[in-house]
Amino acid sequence: ILTQKLVNYTPKCNLMCAVLFLSVWIAIFIIFGAPIVVQSNDIVEVSTNYTNCPIDENSICTKRFTVTEKIPKPVHLYIELENFYANHRDFVKSRDFKQLRSAEISDSYDYSMCDGAKLIEEIFDFNTTLYKSYGGNALKGSDIAKPCGLHAKAFLNDTIQIFKNDVELYINITNISNEFDKEYVFKKLENSEETDWLDVTDERFIVW
């Protein structure tokens, strides 16, 4: 049996060598870590929970909160979800990229990737009052949902408005998604307002 022999080098480090080696790495971590810690400590985070917020007849929830510290620009707004696993394998797979990029699809296409949320009636849980395109056109429950899949069905469509002393603050929701996704992955047809229940080019949906 022939055994491959490789030339190796095993350094023999004494106490002084070990101290020098560790000191170098400590200095590197301090140089690069200190600015990160400083920036992290300067972050101002304000959160409010509106899970059980009562809604009025217009399905609007009003939640008051107070910001006690000055927040430097830019201010980023995020919605936090608990017990929602967006990286679950079945959830991630439940979408049809061919449909999302508005590629040509034959009538025999089975949309197998969207099983469970393939039809309009499955998207809206058989609530016929919701069978409408995002442009207001009536849809049939047996129509193929555009977009289809659990990923689209679970899309969080809450609209957030923030007021300061009864003056609405502008929330910029543009340029929040990847340029490649906007250019090649999420595209819509000209008549999508009549056929699609959701605008796939909405950047909130792209980053969902």
Disulfide bonds with the S-S distance in Angstrom:
Cys13-Cys17 2.09
Cys53-Cys61 1.93
Cys114-Cys148 2.04
